[in-house]
Amino acid sequence: MLDRTSNSVRRVPVGDPGMVIVGAGFSGIGMAIKLKEAGYHDFVVLEKGDELGGTWRDNTYPGCACDVPSPMYSYSYELNPGWSRMFSPQEEIWAYLRHCVDKYGIGPHLRLGTRVVSLEYDDAAHRWEVAVEGGRTLRANAVVSGVGALHVPAFPEIPGRERFSGASFHSAEWDHSVELGGKRVAVIGTGASAVQFVPRIAPEADRLTVFQRTPPWIHPKPDFAFSPRAGRVLRLPGAARAVRYGIYWLLESRALGFTVDPRLMKVHERLAIKHLESQVSDPALRRELTPGYTIGCKRMLVSSDYYPALTRDNVSLVTGGIAEIRERSVVDAAGVEHDTDVIIYGTGFKVTEALSEQRIVGRGGVKIQDAWRDGIETYYGIATAGFPNLFFLLGPNTGLGHNSVVFMIESQVRYVVECLRLLSRTGARALDVRPERQRAFNRRLRERLDPLVWNAGGCTSWYLDEHGVNRTIWPGFTFEYWARTRKVKPEAYELIY
């Protein structure tokens, strides 16, 4: 049974902890804060990096910033009236996370530079064996996986990629030692990261060639700096929360097209087309930048400087695909060879694979890959049958296309705490979601997802797994998810004594 102590106690485990949190990004830190608030202090946070921060530590590419307004991309209980901009840059978000760790006393629980290599459930002891790099194994009653989905860079399968002799790197692993000034730079990929860094490097490079497989839908970015006066107003009692509420409902209104009827996305499509037409006068370039699928099928992007960057004299857009990469060039599908000094991959992350490729062994020695042989399935993205006391944050089908995932994280954290309280009330050692409840939940999930824009919008995206099934996005409003995860239904779980 998990140990719950008085809030006045600050006991940090030195041996085996009662609970292990994997990852020190928004998910892991938020979980740690709420565990302490609920009186659970016997836990550690294992972080593979030498510093906390997750995505906001790793991504340091030029122009890196959030594409969700700052007042919503933060914990609801720790509002920050000091954001410099409506869409805060990477450095500020990372600093915000460090501030939260300091304020809520999470530092003593952190174990940095500790990479988890496997999780294995001990049926007899009802405990998890958490093996970390270097040979040590921790034994814990429960594990919370807060590793997120955007931390394993994805590289395209292009013939000859390993032959390239110049500098090459993924945007999530930006090599700041590489000088781009005067260089011929190739950018492969035009996703959320590329639309941020392309405008920053375009004036620097001698020649920039952007290889686009599928054009994204882009809205103008309503970004602006907060003036000193605005900062003072936001510090008034209730002001920052009022702004957050307003932004929340504005963003939530976008879910009508996602969750009700894809035809309602037409208003967003018109805004995107108007944005493109206002920034790109060349009709040929405009055609190449106009998507041929329903807006929202892929992630909608926000940028007010990406299109202008593509109209620069030293920038060219290639849309026919890539045939191969040679020692000092990239050859497009038409056979044109583009001399290249540096290749930057803006090709996103392994999202659906991030969970399924981990070494996790549950009850009866069942590997999670076998449990998910027919596709990743969980219960509200948090628990999965056969893996007692293992909880996922930002797990399958809890991502969003319209609002802040931090809101979802807080809902999931609250649910996990309720699970722990259920264990404390009943004296059970563990709880395991019942397979029939998980199947019923996923059946309803598929029924909702299949007719919606992500599956019926005419595109392929990282939302979908190899079978074309959406394992990433929540198909409803965020307030609906919040309501459904407010309370734990004991009948949905097997209690293990």
C-alpha positions in Angstrom: 0.0 0.0 0.0 1.3 3.4 -0.8 2.5 5.5 2.1 0.6 8.7 2.7 2.0 11.1 5.3 0.9 14.4 6.7 1.5 17.5 4.7 3.8 18.7 7.4 6.2 15.8 6.8 8.9 16.3 4.1 10.3 12.8 3.8 12.4 12.2 0.7 13.2 8.6 0.0 16.8 7.5 0.1 16.2 3.8 -0.6 13.3 2.3 -2.6 10.5 4.9 -3.0 6.8 4.2 -2.8 6.3 5.8 -6.2 8.4 6.6 -9.2 7.7 9.4 -11.7 9.5 9.1 -15.0 10.2 12.4 -16.7 10.6 15.9 -15.4 8.7 18.0 -17.9 5.2 19.5 -17.4 3.7 16.1 -16.7 6.3 14.8 -14.2 6.6 18.1 -12.3 2.9 18.6 -12.2 2.4 15.1 -10.8 5.1 15.7 -8.2 3.5 18.9 -7.0 0.1 17.4 -6.6 1.5 14.3 -4.9 3.0 16.5 -2.2 -0.2 18.5 -1.9 -2.1 15.3 -1.3 0.3 14.2 1.4 2.4 11.7 -0.6 6.1 12.4 -0.1 7.6 9.0 -0.7 8.4 9.4 -4.4 11.3 10.2 -6.8 11.3 11.8 -10.2 13.7 10.1 -12.6 14.9 12.3 -15.4 17.2 11.1 -18.2 18.6 14.6 -18.8 21.1 16.5 -16.7 18.5 19.2 -16.2 14.7 19.2 -15.8 12.3 20.6 -18.5 11.7 17.9 -21.0 10.7 19.3 -24.4 11.4 22.8 -23.2 15.0 21.9 -22.2 15.8 19.9 -25.4 14.4 22.2 -28.1 16.6 25.2 -28.4 16.3 25.8 -32.2 16.1 29.5 -33.3 12.6 30.9 -32.8 11.5 28.0 -30.5 8.3 29.1 -28.8 4.9 27.8 -27.7 2.1 27.8 -30.2 -0.5 28.0 -27.4 -1.0 31.3 -25.6 1.1 31.6 -22.5 -1.7 32.1 -20.0 -3.1 28.7 -21.0 0.3 26.9 -21.3 0.9 26.9 -17.6 -0.5 25.3 -14.5 -3.9 26.6 -13.4 -2.7 26.9 -9.8 0.6 28.7 -10.7 -0.4 31.5 -13.1 2.5 33.7 -14.3 1.6 37.3 -14.9 5.2 38.0 -16.0 5.2 36.4 -19.4 7.0 38.7 -21.8 4.7 37.7 -24.8 1.4 36.2 -25.6 3.3 33.2 -27.0 6.3 32.8 -24.8 9.7 31.6 -26.0 11.4 28.4 -25.0 13.7 30.1 -22.5 10.8 31.5 -20.5 8.8 28.3 -20.4 11.9 26.4 -19.2 12.4 29.1 -16.5 8.8 28.8 -15.5 9.2 25.0 -14.9 12.4 25.6 -12.8 10.4 28.2 -10.8 7.7 25.7 -10.1 10.2 23.1 -8.9 11.7 25.6 -6.5 8.5 27.0 -5.2 6.9 23.6 -4.5 10.0 21.9 -3.2 10.3 19.3 -5.8 14.1 19.6 -6.1 14.9 17.0 -3.4 12.8 14.4 -5.2 14.6 14.9 -8.5 17.1 12.3 -9.8 18.7 13.9 -12.8 20.8 12.0 -15.3 18.9 8.8 -14.5 17.6 7.0 -17.6 14.9 4.4 -17.0 15.6 1.3 -19.2 12.8 -1.0 -18.1 9.7 -1.4 -16.0 8.8 -4.9 -14.8 5.9 -5.8 -12.5 6.5 -8.4 -9.7 3.3 -10.4 -9.4 4.2 -11.8 -6.0 5.3 -8.6 -4.4 2.8 -6.4 -6.2 5.6 -3.9 -6.9 7.3 -2.4 -10.0 11.0 -3.0 -10.6 12.3 0.1 -12.2 15.7 -0.6 -13.9 17.9 2.5 -14.6 20.9 2.8 -16.7 24.0 1.7 -14.8 22.5 -1.4 -13.3 20.5 -0.1 -10.3 16.9 -1.2 -9.8 14.4 0.6 -7.7 11.3 -1.1 -6.4 8.2 1.0 -6.2 4.5 0.4 -5.5 3.4 2.6 -8.4 4.9 4.2 -11.5 3.8 7.3 -13.3 5.1 7.7 -16.9 5.4 11.4 -17.7 7.8 10.9 -20.7 5.4 12.7 -23.1 5.3 12.1 -26.9 7.6 14.7 -28.3 11.0 13.5 -27.2 12.2 10.9 -29.7 13.2 12.6 -33.0 11.9 11.1 -36.2 14.1 10.9 -39.3 12.8 10.2 -42.7 13.7 7.1 -44.6 15.7 8.7 -47.5 18.2 6.7 -49.5 21.8 7.8 -48.8 21.0 9.9 -45.7 24.0 8.4 -43.9 26.3 9.3 -46.8 26.0 13.0 -46.4 29.4 14.4 -45.4 28.3 17.9 -44.2 26.7 18.9 -40.9 23.2 17.5 -40.3 21.0 17.5 -37.3 17.4 17.3 -36.1 15.7 20.5 -35.0 15.1 19.0 -31.6 18.9 18.4 -31.3 20.0 21.7 -32.7 23.8 21.9 -33.2 24.6 25.5 -32.2 28.3 25.0 -33.2 27.3 24.9 -36.9 27.6 28.2 -38.5 24.9 28.8 -41.1 26.1 32.1 -42.4 27.2 31.8 -46.0 26.1 28.2 -46.2 23.8 26.3 -48.5 21.2 24.9 -46.1 18.5 22.3 -46.8 15.5 22.0 -44.5 13.6 18.8 -44.8 10.1 19.0 -43.3 7.6 21.9 -42.9 5.9 21.2 -39.5 5.5 23.1 -36.3 9.2 23.5 -35.6 10.2 24.4 -39.2 7.7 27.2 -39.4 9.5 28.7 -36.4 13.1 28.3 -37.3 13.0 28.8 -41.1 12.3 32.6 -40.8 15.2 32.9 -38.3 17.8 31.1 -40.5 16.6 32.4 -43.9 18.4 35.8 -43.6 21.6 34.0 -42.4 22.0 31.3 -45.0 23.5 32.0 -48.4 21.0 29.7 -49.9 18.0 28.0 -48.2 16.1 25.1 -49.8 13.0 24.0 -48.1 11.8 20.5 -49.0 8.0 20.2 -48.4 6.2 16.9 -48.6 2.7 18.2 -47.6 1.9 21.9 -47.1 0.5 22.8 -43.6 -2.5 24.9 -42.9 -1.2 28.1 -41.2 -3.1 30.8 -39.3 -1.6 34.2 -38.5 0.0 34.2 -35.1 -1.6 36.8 -32.8 1.6 37.3 -30.9 2.6 40.5 -29.2 4.8 41.7 -26.3 3.1 42.5 -23.0 3.8 46.1 -22.2 4.9 47.1 -18.6 1.4 48.5 -18.1 -0.2 45.2 -19.2 2.2 43.4 -16.8 1.0 45.6 -13.9 -2.6 44.9 -14.8 -2.1 41.2 -15.0 -0.7 41.3 -11.4 -4.0 42.7 -10.1 -6.1 40.2 -8.1 -8.0 38.0 -10.5 -6.7 39.6 -13.7 -4.5 36.8 -14.9 -7.2 34.2 -14.1 -9.8 36.2 -16.1 -7.4 36.3 -19.1 -6.8 32.6 -18.8 -10.6 31.9 -18.7 -11.2 34.0 -21.8 -8.4 32.3 -23.8 -9.6 28.9 -22.7 -13.1 29.4 -24.1 -11.8 31.0 -27.2 -9.6 28.0 -27.9 -12.2 25.6 -26.8 -14.6 27.0 -29.4 -12.3 25.7 -32.1 -13.2 22.2 -31.1 -16.6 22.5 -32.7 -15.1 21.7 -36.1 -12.9 19.0 -34.7 -15.5 17.2 -32.5 -18.9 17.9 -34.0 -18.7 18.4 -37.8 -15.7 18.8 -40.1 -17.7 21.2 -42.3 -17.5 23.7 -39.4 -13.7 23.9 -40.1 -14.5 26.0 -43.2 -14.2 29.2 -41.3 -10.7 28.2 -40.2 -9.9 27.2 -43.8 -11.0 30.6 -45.1 -8.9 32.4 -42.5 -5.8 30.3 -43.5 -6.3 31.0 -47.2 -6.8 34.7 -46.6 -3.5 34.6 -44.6 -1.7 32.9 -47.4 -3.0 35.2 -50.1 -2.1 38.3 -48.1 1.5 37.1 -47.7 2.4 35.3 -50.9 1.7 37.2 -54.1 3.2 34.7 -56.5 0.3 32.5 -57.7 2.6 29.5 -58.5 4.2 29.6 -55.0 0.7 30.0 -53.5 -0.5 26.9 -55.2 2.4 24.9 -53.8 1.6 26.2 -50.4 -2.1 25.4 -50.5 -3.0 22.1 -48.8 -5.3 19.7 -50.5 -6.9 18.2 -47.4 -9.4 19.4 -44.8 -7.9 21.8 -42.3 -7.3 20.2 -38.9 -6.5 16.8 -40.5 -2.9 17.6 -39.6 -1.9 19.9 -36.9 -2.8 23.5 -37.6 0.1 25.8 -37.3 0.4 29.5 -36.4 3.0 31.8 -37.9 3.1 35.3 -39.4 6.7 35.2 -40.7 7.0 31.7 -42.4 5.3 32.7 -45.7 7.4 35.9 -46.1 10.6 33.9 -45.5 9.7 31.6 -48.4 9.4 34.6 -50.7 13.0 35.7 -50.1 15.3 35.7 -53.1 17.7 33.3 -51.4 14.9 30.8 -50.5 13.4 28.1 -52.7 10.6 25.6 -52.0 10.8 22.1 -53.4 7.6 20.1 -53.3 8.2 17.0 -55.5 9.8 14.9 -52.8 13.4 13.7 -52.3 14.9 10.9 -54.3 18.2 10.6 -52.4 20.9 12.3 -50.4 24.5 12.3 -51.7 27.7 13.3 -50.0 27.2 17.1 -50.6 23.8 17.4 -52.1 20.1 16.5 -52.0 18.5 15.2 -55.1 14.8 15.9 -55.6 12.2 13.6 -57.2 12.7 15.4 -60.5 16.4 14.5 -60.5 17.5 18.1 -59.8 20.6 18.1 -57.5 20.7 20.8 -54.8 24.2 21.4 -53.6 24.1 21.4 -49.8 26.4 22.2 -46.9 24.0 21.6 -44.0 20.9 19.6 -43.6 18.3 20.4 -40.9 15.6 17.8 -40.3 12.3 19.4 -39.1 10.6 16.0 -39.3 8.9 15.8 -36.0 8.9 13.0 -33.5 8.0 9.3 -33.0 4.7 9.8 -31.3 2.8 6.6 -31.3 6.0 4.6 -31.0 7.2 6.6 -28.0 5.2 4.4 -25.6 5.1 1.1 -27.5 8.8 0.9 -28.0 9.5 1.0 -24.2 10.4 -2.1 -22.3 7.5 -2.5 -19.9 6.5 -5.9 -18.6 3.2 -6.3 -16.7 1.3 -9.1 -15.0 2.2 -12.6 -16.0 5.3 -11.4 -17.8 3.3 -9.9 -20.6 5.2 -7.2 -22.5 3.4 -4.1 -23.4 4.1 -4.7 -27.1 2.1 -8.0 -26.8 -0.7 -6.3 -24.9 -0.8 -3.7 -27.7 -0.3 -6.1 -30.6 -3.5 -4.9 -32.2 -2.9 -1.2 -31.4 -2.3 0.9 -28.4 -5.3 0.9 -26.0 -5.7 2.5 -22.6 -8.5 3.7 -20.3 -8.8 7.4 -20.7 -5.1 7.5 -21.8 -4.1 6.8 -18.1 -4.2 3.1 -17.3 -3.9 0.0 -19.4 -5.2 -3.5 -18.5 -2.6 -5.9 -17.2 -0.3 -3.3 -15.9 -1.4 -2.5 -12.3 -0.4 0.8 -10.7 1.1 2.1 -13.9 -0.2 5.4 -15.0 0.4 7.4 -18.1 0.3 11.2 -18.4 -0.4 12.5 -21.9 -1.0 8.9 -22.9 -2.8 7.6 -26.0 -5.7 9.7 -27.3 -5.2 12.6 -24.8 -3.4 14.9 -27.2 -5.2 18.0 -28.6 -5.5 19.9 -31.8 -7.2 23.0 -30.3 -6.2 23.8 -26.7 -3.5 23.4 -24.1 -2.3 19.9 -23.2 -1.3 21.3 -19.8 -5.1 21.4 -19.0 -5.2 17.6 -19.9 -2.2 16.9 -17.8 -3.8 18.5 -14.8 -7.0 16.4 -15.3 -4.9 13.2 -15.5 -2.8 14.1 -12.4 -5.9 14.6 -10.4 -7.2 11.2 -11.6 -4.0 9.5 -10.6 -4.2 11.0 -7.1 -7.8 9.8 -6.8 -6.6 6.3 -7.7 -4.0 6.5 -4.9 -6.7 7.6 -2.5 -8.8 4.6 -3.5 -5.9 2.3 -2.7 -5.5 4.1 0.7 -9.2 3.7 1.5 -9.5 0.1 0.6 -6.1 -1.1 1.7 -5.5 -2.7 -1.7 -1.9 -3.1 -2.9 -2.7 -2.3 -6.5 -5.5 -1.6 -9.0 -5.8 -2.8 -12.6 -8.3 -1.5 -15.1 -10.7 -4.3 -16.1 -10.2 -5.4 -19.7 -13.9 -5.2 -20.6 -14.0 -1.6 -19.4 -11.0 -0.7 -21.4 -12.4 -2.4 -24.5 -15.7 -0.5 -24.1 -14.0 2.8 -23.7 -11.9 2.2 -26.8 -14.9 1.1 -28.8 -16.7 4.4 -28.0 -13.5 6.2 -28.8 -13.2 4.7 -32.3 -16.9 5.4 -33.0 -16.3 9.1 -32.2 -13.0 9.4 -34.0 -13.7 7.6 -37.3 -16.0 10.2 -38.8 -14.0 13.2 -37.6 -11.5 15.3 -39.5 -8.4 13.4 -38.3 -9.5 10.2 -40.1 -11.9 11.7 -42.7 -9.9 14.7 -43.7 -7.9 13.2 -46.6 -4.4 13.3 -45.1 -1.9 11.2 -43.2 -0.3 12.6 -40.1 1.6 11.7 -37.0 -1.8 11.4 -35.2 -2.3 8.0 -36.9 -0.5 4.7 -36.2 0.8 2.3 -38.9 -2.8 1.0 -39.3 -4.2 4.4 -39.9 -5.9 4.5 -36.5 -5.8 7.7 -34.5 -4.0 6.9 -31.2 -3.1 10.4 -30.4 -6.0 12.9 -30.2 -8.9 13.2 -27.8 -12.0 13.4 -29.9 -14.0 15.8 -27.7 -13.9 19.0 -25.7 -11.3 19.4 -22.9 -14.0 20.2 -20.4 -15.7 16.9 -21.3 -12.4 15.0 -20.5 -12.1 17.0 -17.3 -15.6 16.0 -16.3 -15.1 12.3 -17.2 -11.9 12.0 -15.1 -13.2 14.0 -12.1 -13.9 10.8 -10.2 -12.5 7.2 -10.3 -15.1 4.5 -10.8 -14.0 1.7 -8.5 -16.1 -0.8 -10.5 -13.8 -0.1 -13.5 -10.8 -1.6 -11.6 -9.8 -4.9 -10.1 -8.4 -4.2 -6.7 -5.4 -6.4 -5.8 -4.9 -7.3 -2.2 
